[in-house]
Amino acid sequence: MLKCKDVVAKADALVDGTSLTMRERIALRMHLLMCHHCRRYVHQLRVLVNTLPRETDRLDDAQTRDILEKLDTSRVP
């Protein structure tokens, strides 16, 4: 049985539909059936992934670079 931290680590691949074996996908789905916290996390990640491309299309290159620089400097070491 997967732990929540395992689901978080593989959530990107689940949402993108890439680089997961059948066994990993089944294990993730089983965990999501039982854990409402992880279901909520994956749902929010899907919403974010679907929303970002629409929002970033509205930005010019300078704005995009500025946002990326701010994200890089805000990371905790």
PyMOL Python script that loads the backbone (N, CA, C, O; Angstrom):
from pymol import cmd

cmd.read_pdbstr("""\
ATOM      1  N   MET A   1       0.843  -1.187   0.000  1.00  0.00           N
ATOM      2  CA  MET A   1       0.000   0.000   0.000  1.00  0.00           C
ATOM      3  C   MET A   1       0.886   1.247   0.000  1.00  0.00           C
ATOM      4  O   MET A   1       1.833   1.354   0.779  1.00  0.00           O
ATOM      5  N   LEU A   2       0.563   2.171  -0.876  1.00  0.00           N
ATOM      6  CA  LEU A   2       1.324   3.413  -0.949  1.00  0.00           C
ATOM      7  C   LEU A   2       0.999   4.319   0.225  1.00  0.00           C
ATOM      8  O   LEU A   2      -0.093   4.268   0.790  1.00  0.00           O
ATOM      9  N   LYS A   3       1.958   5.139   0.575  1.00  0.00           N
ATOM     10  CA  LYS A   3       1.740   6.175   1.582  1.00  0.00           C
ATOM     11  C   LYS A   3       1.436   7.474   0.855  1.00  0.00           C
ATOM     12  O   LYS A   3       1.691   7.601  -0.343  1.00  0.00           O
ATOM     13  N   CYS A   4       0.893   8.432   1.580  1.00  0.00           N
ATOM     14  CA  CYS A   4       0.537   9.722   0.984  1.00  0.00           C
ATOM     15  C   CYS A   4       1.741  10.392   0.334  1.00  0.00           C
ATOM     16  O   CYS A   4       1.613  10.995  -0.731  1.00  0.00           O
ATOM     17  N   LYS A   5       2.900  10.294   0.960  1.00  0.00           N
ATOM     18  CA  LYS A   5       4.085  10.935   0.378  1.00  0.00           C
ATOM     19  C   LYS A   5       4.458  10.295  -0.952  1.00  0.00           C
ATOM     20  O   LYS A   5       5.010  10.968  -1.821  1.00  0.00           O
ATOM     21  N   ASP A   6       4.168   9.008  -1.129  1.00  0.00           N
ATOM     22  CA  ASP A   6       4.418   8.340  -2.410  1.00  0.00           C
ATOM     23  C   ASP A   6       3.482   8.879  -3.492  1.00  0.00           C
ATOM     24  O   ASP A   6       3.884   9.069  -4.640  1.00  0.00           O
ATOM     25  N   VAL A   7       2.236   9.121  -3.106  1.00  0.00           N
ATOM     26  CA  VAL A   7       1.258   9.664  -4.051  1.00  0.00           C
ATOM     27  C   VAL A   7       1.676  11.064  -4.483  1.00  0.00           C
ATOM     28  O   VAL A   7       1.612  11.398  -5.666  1.00  0.00           O
ATOM     29  N   VAL A   8       2.099  11.877  -3.532  1.00  0.00           N
ATOM     30  CA  VAL A   8       2.535  13.241  -3.857  1.00  0.00           C
ATOM     31  C   VAL A   8       3.723  13.191  -4.817  1.00  0.00           C
ATOM     32  O   VAL A   8       3.795  13.983  -5.756  1.00  0.00           O
ATOM     33  N   ALA A   9       4.646  12.271  -4.586  1.00  0.00           N
ATOM     34  CA  ALA A   9       5.833  12.164  -5.438  1.00  0.00           C
ATOM     35  C   ALA A   9       5.482  11.749  -6.864  1.00  0.00           C
ATOM     36  O   ALA A   9       6.187  12.115  -7.804  1.00  0.00           O
ATOM     37  N   LYS A  10       4.401  10.990  -7.033  1.00  0.00           N
ATOM     38  CA  LYS A  10       4.044  10.487  -8.360  1.00  0.00           C
ATOM     39  C   LYS A  10       2.821  11.174  -8.955  1.00  0.00           C
ATOM     40  O   LYS A  10       2.364  10.799 -10.035  1.00  0.00           O
ATOM     41  N   ALA A  11       2.293  12.170  -8.267  1.00  0.00           N
ATOM     42  CA  ALA A  11       1.061  12.822  -8.725  1.00  0.00           C
ATOM     43  C   ALA A  11       1.232  13.505 -10.074  1.00  0.00           C
ATOM     44  O   ALA A  11       0.318  13.473 -10.898  1.00  0.00           O
ATOM     45  N   ASP A  12       2.383  14.122 -10.314  1.00  0.00           N
ATOM     46  CA  ASP A  12       2.617  14.783 -11.607  1.00  0.00           C
ATOM     47  C   ASP A  12       2.501  13.788 -12.754  1.00  0.00           C
ATOM     48  O   ASP A  12       1.850  14.061 -13.763  1.00  0.00           O
ATOM     49  N   ALA A  13       3.128  12.653 -12.593  1.00  0.00           N
ATOM     50  CA  ALA A  13       3.082  11.634 -13.642  1.00  0.00           C
ATOM     51  C   ALA A  13       1.664  11.105 -13.825  1.00  0.00           C
ATOM     52  O   ALA A  13       1.254  10.805 -14.946  1.00  0.00           O
ATOM     53  N   LEU A  14       0.925  10.989 -12.748  1.00  0.00           N
ATOM     54  CA  LEU A  14      -0.459  10.531 -12.835  1.00  0.00           C
ATOM     55  C   LEU A  14      -1.310  11.534 -13.605  1.00  0.00           C
ATOM     56  O   LEU A  14      -2.093  11.149 -14.473  1.00  0.00           O
ATOM     57  N   VAL A  15      -1.161  12.802 -13.294  1.00  0.00           N
ATOM     58  CA  VAL A  15      -1.948  13.844 -13.953  1.00  0.00           C
ATOM     59  C   VAL A  15      -1.557  13.960 -15.425  1.00  0.00           C
ATOM     60  O   VAL A  15      -2.419  14.130 -16.287  1.00  0.00           O
ATOM     61  N   ASP A  16      -0.257  13.868 -15.713  1.00  0.00           N
ATOM     62  CA  ASP A  16       0.215  13.958 -17.098  1.00  0.00           C
ATOM     63  C   ASP A  16      -0.068  12.688 -17.890  1.00  0.00           C
ATOM     64  O   ASP A  16      -0.096  12.707 -19.121  1.00  0.00           O
ATOM     65  N   GLY A  17      -0.277  11.590 -17.177  1.00  0.00           N
ATOM     66  CA  GLY A  17      -0.514  10.315 -17.844  1.00  0.00           C
ATOM     67  C   GLY A  17       0.745   9.709 -18.443  1.00  0.00           C
ATOM     68  O   GLY A  17       0.679   8.960 -19.418  1.00  0.00           O
ATOM     69  N   THR A  18       1.888  10.034 -17.859  1.00  0.00           N
ATOM     70  CA  THR A  18       3.151   9.551 -18.421  1.00  0.00           C
ATOM     71  C   THR A  18       3.991   8.837 -17.374  1.00  0.00           C
ATOM     72  O   THR A  18       3.804   9.014 -16.170  1.00  0.00           O
ATOM     73  N   SER A  19       4.900   8.045 -17.854  1.00  0.00           N
ATOM     74  CA  SER A  19       5.975   7.412 -17.085  1.00  0.00           C
ATOM     75  C   SER A  19       5.545   6.667 -15.823  1.00  0.00           C
ATOM     76  O   SER A  19       6.273   6.653 -14.831  1.00  0.00           O
ATOM     77  N   LEU A  20       4.379   6.056 -15.858  1.00  0.00           N
ATOM     78  CA  LEU A  20       3.970   5.188 -14.757  1.00  0.00           C
ATOM     79  C   LEU A  20       3.689   3.800 -15.319  1.00  0.00           C
ATOM     80  O   LEU A  20       3.079   3.656 -16.378  1.00  0.00           O
ATOM     81  N   THR A  21       4.138   2.796 -14.601  1.00  0.00           N
ATOM     82  CA  THR A  21       3.809   1.435 -15.007  1.00  0.00           C
ATOM     83  C   THR A  21       2.356   1.152 -14.640  1.00  0.00           C
ATOM     84  O   THR A  21       1.744   1.887 -13.865  1.00  0.00           O
ATOM     85  N   MET A  22       1.823   0.094 -15.197  1.00  0.00           N
ATOM     86  CA  MET A  22       0.450  -0.304 -14.882  1.00  0.00           C
ATOM     87  C   MET A  22       0.311  -0.561 -13.382  1.00  0.00           C
ATOM     88  O   MET A  22      -0.688  -0.180 -12.772  1.00  0.00           O
ATOM     89  N   ARG A  23       1.307  -1.203 -12.795  1.00  0.00           N
ATOM     90  CA  ARG A  23       1.283  -1.500 -11.364  1.00  0.00           C
ATOM     91  C   ARG A  23       1.242  -0.208 -10.540  1.00  0.00           C
ATOM     92  O   ARG A  23       0.500  -0.120  -9.562  1.00  0.00           O
ATOM     93  N   GLU A  24       2.045   0.803 -10.938  1.00  0.00           N
ATOM     94  CA  GLU A  24       2.061   2.081 -10.223  1.00  0.00           C
ATOM     95  C   GLU A  24       0.714   2.795 -10.344  1.00  0.00           C
ATOM     96  O   GLU A  24       0.205   3.345  -9.366  1.00  0.00           O
ATOM     97  N   ARG A  25       0.142   2.783 -11.550  1.00  0.00           N
ATOM     98  CA  ARG A  25      -1.163   3.432 -11.738  1.00  0.00           C
ATOM     99  C   ARG A  25      -2.241   2.777 -10.883  1.00  0.00           C
ATOM    100  O   ARG A  25      -3.064   3.462 -10.277  1.00  0.00           O
ATOM    101  N   ILE A  26      -2.232   1.464 -10.839  1.00  0.00           N
ATOM    102  CA  ILE A  26      -3.221   0.745 -10.029  1.00  0.00           C
ATOM    103  C   ILE A  26      -3.024   1.060  -8.552  1.00  0.00           C
ATOM    104  O   ILE A  26      -3.996   1.306  -7.838  1.00  0.00           O
ATOM    105  N   ALA A  27      -1.777   1.055  -8.084  1.00  0.00           N
ATOM    106  CA  ALA A  27      -1.497   1.360  -6.677  1.00  0.00           C
ATOM    107  C   ALA A  27      -1.944   2.777  -6.328  1.00  0.00           C
ATOM    108  O   ALA A  27      -2.518   3.008  -5.264  1.00  0.00           O
ATOM    109  N   LEU A  28      -1.679   3.723  -7.226  1.00  0.00           N
ATOM    110  CA  LEU A  28      -2.116   5.105  -6.988  1.00  0.00           C
ATOM    111  C   LEU A  28      -3.633   5.196  -6.937  1.00  0.00           C
ATOM    112  O   LEU A  28      -4.190   5.841  -6.050  1.00  0.00           O
ATOM    113  N   ARG A  29      -4.296   4.556  -7.881  1.00  0.00           N
ATOM    114  CA  ARG A  29      -5.769   4.589  -7.903  1.00  0.00           C
ATOM    115  C   ARG A  29      -6.361   3.962  -6.641  1.00  0.00           C
ATOM    116  O   ARG A  29      -7.336   4.472  -6.090  1.00  0.00           O
ATOM    117  N   MET A  30      -5.778   2.870  -6.190  1.00  0.00           N
ATOM    118  CA  MET A  30      -6.267   2.221  -4.966  1.00  0.00           C
ATOM    119  C   MET A  30      -6.116   3.158  -3.773  1.00  0.00           C
ATOM    120  O   MET A  30      -7.022   3.272  -2.948  1.00  0.00           O
ATOM    121  N   HIS A  31      -4.976   3.824  -3.684  1.00  0.00           N
ATOM    122  CA  HIS A  31      -4.758   4.758  -2.583  1.00  0.00           C
ATOM    123  C   HIS A  31      -5.770   5.896  -2.659  1.00  0.00           C
ATOM    124  O   HIS A  31      -6.337   6.297  -1.642  1.00  0.00           O
ATOM    125  N   LEU A  32      -5.996   6.418  -3.866  1.00  0.00           N
ATOM    126  CA  LEU A  32      -6.934   7.530  -4.028  1.00  0.00           C
ATOM    127  C   LEU A  32      -8.364   7.132  -3.663  1.00  0.00           C
ATOM    128  O   LEU A  32      -9.143   7.967  -3.202  1.00  0.00           O
ATOM    129  N   LEU A  33      -8.707   5.871  -3.866  1.00  0.00           N
ATOM    130  CA  LEU A  33     -10.040   5.409  -3.472  1.00  0.00           C
ATOM    131  C   LEU A  33     -10.243   5.500  -1.961  1.00  0.00           C
ATOM    132  O   LEU A  33     -11.359   5.714  -1.488  1.00  0.00           O
ATOM    133  N   MET A  34      -9.162   5.336  -1.213  1.00  0.00           N
ATOM    134  CA  MET A  34      -9.272   5.299   0.243  1.00  0.00           C
ATOM    135  C   MET A  34      -8.878   6.590   0.949  1.00  0.00           C
ATOM    136  O   MET A  34      -9.207   6.768   2.122  1.00  0.00           O
ATOM    137  N   CYS A  35      -8.185   7.492   0.267  1.00  0.00           N
ATOM    138  CA  CYS A  35      -7.639   8.673   0.941  1.00  0.00           C
ATOM    139  C   CYS A  35      -8.199   9.954   0.328  1.00  0.00           C
ATOM    140  O   CYS A  35      -7.813  10.344  -0.774  1.00  0.00           O
ATOM    141  N   HIS A  36      -9.099  10.597   1.042  1.00  0.00           N
ATOM    142  CA  HIS A  36      -9.716  11.812   0.491  1.00  0.00           C
ATOM    143  C   HIS A  36      -8.729  12.976   0.442  1.00  0.00           C
ATOM    144  O   HIS A  36      -8.899  13.885  -0.371  1.00  0.00           O
ATOM    145  N   HIS A  37      -7.713  12.969   1.286  1.00  0.00           N
ATOM    146  CA  HIS A  37      -6.709  14.039   1.256  1.00  0.00           C
ATOM    147  C   HIS A  37      -5.922  13.992  -0.061  1.00  0.00           C
ATOM    148  O   HIS A  37      -5.717  15.018  -0.710  1.00  0.00           O
ATOM    149  N   CYS A  38      -5.496  12.815  -0.434  1.00  0.00           N
ATOM    150  CA  CYS A  38      -4.747  12.673  -1.683  1.00  0.00           C
ATOM    151  C   CYS A  38      -5.648  12.894  -2.894  1.00  0.00           C
ATOM    152  O   CYS A  38      -5.206  13.450  -3.900  1.00  0.00           O
ATOM    153  N   ARG A  39      -6.908  12.465  -2.807  1.00  0.00           N
ATOM    154  CA  ARG A  39      -7.852  12.749  -3.898  1.00  0.00           C
ATOM    155  C   ARG A  39      -7.966  14.241  -4.110  1.00  0.00           C
ATOM    156  O   ARG A  39      -7.942  14.719  -5.244  1.00  0.00           O
ATOM    157  N   ARG A  40      -8.091  14.982  -3.013  1.00  0.00           N
ATOM    158  CA  ARG A  40      -8.192  16.441  -3.102  1.00  0.00           C
ATOM    159  C   ARG A  40      -6.911  17.026  -3.691  1.00  0.00           C
ATOM    160  O   ARG A  40      -6.971  17.924  -4.531  1.00  0.00           O
ATOM    161  N   TYR A  41      -5.756  16.527  -3.260  1.00  0.00           N
ATOM    162  CA  TYR A  41      -4.475  17.019  -3.771  1.00  0.00           C
ATOM    163  C   TYR A  41      -4.376  16.802  -5.281  1.00  0.00           C
ATOM    164  O   TYR A  41      -4.012  17.719  -6.017  1.00  0.00           O
ATOM    165  N   VAL A  42      -4.697  15.598  -5.740  1.00  0.00           N
ATOM    166  CA  VAL A  42      -4.609  15.290  -7.172  1.00  0.00           C
ATOM    167  C   VAL A  42      -5.622  16.121  -7.953  1.00  0.00           C
ATOM    168  O   VAL A  42      -5.323  16.591  -9.051  1.00  0.00           O
ATOM    169  N   HIS A  43      -6.807  16.304  -7.401  1.00  0.00           N
ATOM    170  CA  HIS A  43      -7.813  17.150  -8.062  1.00  0.00           C
ATOM    171  C   HIS A  43      -7.301  18.581  -8.210  1.00  0.00           C
ATOM    172  O   HIS A  43      -7.417  19.177  -9.281  1.00  0.00           O
ATOM    173  N   GLN A  44      -6.740  19.125  -7.146  1.00  0.00           N
ATOM    174  CA  GLN A  44      -6.218  20.492  -7.199  1.00  0.00           C
ATOM    175  C   GLN A  44      -5.054  20.597  -8.185  1.00  0.00           C
ATOM    176  O   GLN A  44      -4.917  21.605  -8.879  1.00  0.00           O
ATOM    177  N   LEU A  45      -4.229  19.576  -8.247  1.00  0.00           N
ATOM    178  CA  LEU A  45      -3.121  19.567  -9.200  1.00  0.00           C
ATOM    179  C   LEU A  45      -3.651  19.559 -10.635  1.00  0.00           C
ATOM    180  O   LEU A  45      -3.131  20.266 -11.498  1.00  0.00           O
ATOM    181  N   ARG A  46      -4.690  18.754 -10.884  1.00  0.00           N
ATOM    182  CA  ARG A  46      -5.292  18.725 -12.229  1.00  0.00           C
ATOM    183  C   ARG A  46      -5.863  20.089 -12.606  1.00  0.00           C
ATOM    184  O   ARG A  46      -5.682  20.552 -13.732  1.00  0.00           O
ATOM    185  N   VAL A  47      -6.550  20.728 -11.667  1.00  0.00           N
ATOM    186  CA  VAL A  47      -7.102  22.060 -11.929  1.00  0.00           C
ATOM    187  C   VAL A  47      -5.976  23.034 -12.251  1.00  0.00           C
ATOM    188  O   VAL A  47      -6.078  23.814 -13.198  1.00  0.00           O
ATOM    189  N   LEU A  48      -4.916  22.989 -11.476  1.00  0.00           N
ATOM    190  CA  LEU A  48      -3.775  23.878 -11.700  1.00  0.00           C
ATOM    191  C   LEU A  48      -3.139  23.639 -13.068  1.00  0.00           C
ATOM    192  O   LEU A  48      -2.854  24.587 -13.800  1.00  0.00           O
ATOM    193  N   VAL A  49      -2.921  22.382 -13.407  1.00  0.00           N
ATOM    194  CA  VAL A  49      -2.300  22.036 -14.689  1.00  0.00           C
ATOM    195  C   VAL A  49      -3.176  22.493 -15.852  1.00  0.00           C
ATOM    196  O   VAL A  49      -2.663  22.948 -16.874  1.00  0.00           O
ATOM    197  N   ASN A  50      -4.483  22.376 -15.702  1.00  0.00           N
ATOM    198  CA  ASN A  50      -5.388  22.786 -16.778  1.00  0.00           C
ATOM    199  C   ASN A  50      -5.543  24.294 -16.869  1.00  0.00           C
ATOM    200  O   ASN A  50      -5.839  24.813 -17.945  1.00  0.00           O
ATOM    201  N   THR A  51      -5.350  25.007 -15.774  1.00  0.00           N
ATOM    202  CA  THR A  51      -5.536  26.458 -15.744  1.00  0.00           C
ATOM    203  C   THR A  51      -4.286  27.210 -16.184  1.00  0.00           C
ATOM    204  O   THR A  51      -4.390  28.220 -16.880  1.00  0.00           O
ATOM    205  N   LEU A  52      -3.120  26.738 -15.795  1.00  0.00           N
ATOM    206  CA  LEU A  52      -1.878  27.468 -16.076  1.00  0.00           C
ATOM    207  C   LEU A  52      -1.639  27.784 -17.551  1.00  0.00           C
ATOM    208  O   LEU A  52      -1.269  28.916 -17.862  1.00  0.00           O
ATOM    209  N   PRO A  53      -1.828  26.850 -18.463  1.00  0.00           N
ATOM    210  CA  PRO A  53      -1.559  27.208 -19.862  1.00  0.00           C
ATOM    211  C   PRO A  53      -2.412  28.377 -20.355  1.00  0.00           C
ATOM    212  O   PRO A  53      -1.927  29.212 -21.119  1.00  0.00           O
ATOM    213  N   ARG A  54      -3.654  28.447 -19.937  1.00  0.00           N
ATOM    214  CA  ARG A  54      -4.520  29.555 -20.357  1.00  0.00           C
ATOM    215  C   ARG A  54      -4.013  30.866 -19.796  1.00  0.00           C
ATOM    216  O   ARG A  54      -4.034  31.886 -20.485  1.00  0.00           O
ATOM    217  N   GLU A  55      -3.557  30.853 -18.554  1.00  0.00           N
ATOM    218  CA  GLU A  55      -3.091  32.083 -17.920  1.00  0.00           C
ATOM    219  C   GLU A  55      -1.738  32.525 -18.470  1.00  0.00           C
ATOM    220  O   GLU A  55      -1.508  33.719 -18.662  1.00  0.00           O
ATOM    221  N   THR A  56      -0.848  31.576 -18.723  1.00  0.00           N
ATOM    222  CA  THR A  56       0.474  31.958 -19.212  1.00  0.00           C
ATOM    223  C   THR A  56       0.431  32.451 -20.651  1.00  0.00           C
ATOM    224  O   THR A  56       1.326  33.184 -21.070  1.00  0.00           O
ATOM    225  N   ASP A  57      -0.581  32.069 -21.416  1.00  0.00           N
ATOM    226  CA  ASP A  57      -0.720  32.584 -22.781  1.00  0.00           C
ATOM    227  C   ASP A  57      -0.935  34.088 -22.776  1.00  0.00           C
ATOM    228  O   ASP A  57      -0.629  34.759 -23.762  1.00  0.00           O
ATOM    229  N   ARG A  58      -1.447  34.620 -21.699  1.00  0.00           N
ATOM    230  CA  ARG A  58      -1.732  36.050 -21.596  1.00  0.00           C
ATOM    231  C   ARG A  58      -0.496  36.875 -21.239  1.00  0.00           C
ATOM    232  O   ARG A  58      -0.521  38.102 -21.341  1.00  0.00           O
ATOM    233  N   LEU A  59       0.576  36.218 -20.824  1.00  0.00           N
ATOM    234  CA  LEU A  59       1.776  36.929 -20.383  1.00  0.00           C
ATOM    235  C   LEU A  59       2.774  37.070 -21.527  1.00  0.00           C
ATOM    236  O   LEU A  59       2.880  36.199 -22.390  1.00  0.00           O
ATOM    237  N   ASP A  60       3.500  38.178 -21.515  1.00  0.00           N
ATOM    238  CA  ASP A  60       4.601  38.292 -22.475  1.00  0.00           C
ATOM    239  C   ASP A  60       5.845  37.642 -21.868  1.00  0.00           C
ATOM    240  O   ASP A  60       5.829  37.238 -20.705  1.00  0.00           O
ATOM    241  N   ASP A  61       6.903  37.542 -22.638  1.00  0.00           N
ATOM    242  CA  ASP A  61       8.117  36.843 -22.193  1.00  0.00           C
ATOM    243  C   ASP A  61       8.750  37.471 -20.957  1.00  0.00           C
ATOM    244  O   ASP A  61       9.242  36.755 -20.086  1.00  0.00           O
ATOM    245  N   ALA A  62       8.745  38.790 -20.869  1.00  0.00           N
ATOM    246  CA  ALA A  62       9.347  39.473 -19.713  1.00  0.00           C
ATOM    247  C   ALA A  62       8.582  39.146 -18.436  1.00  0.00           C
ATOM    248  O   ALA A  62       9.189  38.917 -17.390  1.00  0.00           O
ATOM    249  N   GLN A  63       7.263  39.125 -18.516  1.00  0.00           N
ATOM    250  CA  GLN A  63       6.455  38.793 -17.339  1.00  0.00           C
ATOM    251  C   GLN A  63       6.701  37.348 -16.916  1.00  0.00           C
ATOM    252  O   GLN A  63       6.814  37.057 -15.725  1.00  0.00           O
ATOM    253  N   THR A  64       6.782  36.459 -17.875  1.00  0.00           N
ATOM    254  CA  THR A  64       7.030  35.052 -17.570  1.00  0.00           C
ATOM    255  C   THR A  64       8.386  34.873 -16.891  1.00  0.00           C
ATOM    256  O   THR A  64       8.483  34.157 -15.894  1.00  0.00           O
ATOM    257  N   ARG A  65       9.440  35.515 -17.419  1.00  0.00           N
ATOM    258  CA  ARG A  65      10.771  35.434 -16.798  1.00  0.00           C
ATOM    259  C   ARG A  65      10.750  35.982 -15.377  1.00  0.00           C
ATOM    260  O   ARG A  65      11.367  35.411 -14.478  1.00  0.00           O
ATOM    261  N   ASP A  66      10.040  37.090 -15.177  1.00  0.00           N
ATOM    262  CA  ASP A  66       9.951  37.704 -13.852  1.00  0.00           C
ATOM    263  C   ASP A  66       9.308  36.746 -12.852  1.00  0.00           C
ATOM    264  O   ASP A  66       9.786  36.602 -11.727  1.00  0.00           O
ATOM    265  N   ILE A  67       8.243  36.103 -13.257  1.00  0.00           N
ATOM    266  CA  ILE A  67       7.552  35.149 -12.376  1.00  0.00           C
ATOM    267  C   ILE A  67       8.468  33.968 -12.061  1.00  0.00           C
ATOM    268  O   ILE A  67       8.564  33.549 -10.908  1.00  0.00           O
ATOM    269  N   LEU A  68       9.135  33.434 -13.072  1.00  0.00           N
ATOM    270  CA  LEU A  68      10.030  32.296 -12.848  1.00  0.00           C
ATOM    271  C   LEU A  68      11.189  32.656 -11.927  1.00  0.00           C
ATOM    272  O   LEU A  68      11.586  31.849 -11.086  1.00  0.00           O
ATOM    273  N   GLU A  69      11.733  33.858 -12.079  1.00  0.00           N
ATOM    274  CA  GLU A  69      12.812  34.303 -11.187  1.00  0.00           C
ATOM    275  C   GLU A  69      12.320  34.414  -9.747  1.00  0.00           C
ATOM    276  O   GLU A  69      13.025  34.026  -8.815  1.00  0.00           O
ATOM    277  N   LYS A  70      11.123  34.937  -9.569  1.00  0.00           N
ATOM    278  CA  LYS A  70      10.567  35.056  -8.214  1.00  0.00           C
ATOM    279  C   LYS A  70      10.339  33.685  -7.598  1.00  0.00           C
ATOM    280  O   LYS A  70      10.587  33.490  -6.408  1.00  0.00           O
ATOM    281  N   LEU A  71       9.870  32.738  -8.395  1.00  0.00           N
ATOM    282  CA  LEU A  71       9.677  31.382  -7.886  1.00  0.00           C
ATOM    283  C   LEU A  71      11.011  30.758  -7.492  1.00  0.00           C
ATOM    284  O   LEU A  71      11.104  30.099  -6.456  1.00  0.00           O
ATOM    285  N   ASP A  72      12.033  30.956  -8.300  1.00  0.00           N
ATOM    286  CA  ASP A  72      13.357  30.404  -7.985  1.00  0.00           C
ATOM    287  C   ASP A  72      13.919  30.982  -6.696  1.00  0.00           C
ATOM    288  O   ASP A  72      14.510  30.252  -5.900  1.00  0.00           O
ATOM    289  N   THR A  73      13.744  32.278  -6.479  1.00  0.00           N
ATOM    290  CA  THR A  73      14.302  32.907  -5.276  1.00  0.00           C
ATOM    291  C   THR A  73      13.481  32.603  -4.032  1.00  0.00           C
ATOM    292  O   THR A  73      13.976  32.748  -2.914  1.00  0.00           O
ATOM    293  N   SER A  74      12.233  32.183  -4.211  1.00  0.00           N
ATOM    294  CA  SER A  74      11.384  31.921  -3.047  1.00  0.00           C
ATOM    295  C   SER A  74      11.498  30.490  -2.544  1.00  0.00           C
ATOM    296  O   SER A  74      10.921  30.156  -1.510  1.00  0.00           O
ATOM    297  N   ARG A  75      12.228  29.642  -3.252  1.00  0.00           N
ATOM    298  CA  ARG A  75      12.372  28.244  -2.838  1.00  0.00           C
ATOM    299  C   ARG A  75      13.173  28.148  -1.558  1.00  0.00           C
ATOM    300  O   ARG A  75      14.150  28.866  -1.346  1.00  0.00           O
ATOM    301  N   VAL A  76      12.729  27.241  -0.720  1.00  0.00           N
ATOM    302  CA  VAL A  76      13.436  26.989   0.537  1.00  0.00           C
ATOM    303  C   VAL A  76      14.584  26.032   0.244  1.00  0.00           C
ATOM    304  O   VAL A  76      14.364  24.993  -0.379  1.00  0.00           O
ATOM    305  N   PRO A  77      15.801  26.351   0.675  1.00  0.00           N
ATOM    306  CA  PRO A  77      16.957  25.476   0.384  1.00  0.00           C
ATOM    307  C   PRO A  77      16.871  24.147   1.092  1.00  0.00           C
ATOM    308  O   PRO A  77      17.763  23.311   0.946  1.00  0.00           O
TER     309      PRO A  77
END
""", "prot")
cmd.dss("prot")
cmd.show_as("cartoon", "prot")
cmd.util.cbc("prot")
cmd.orient("prot")
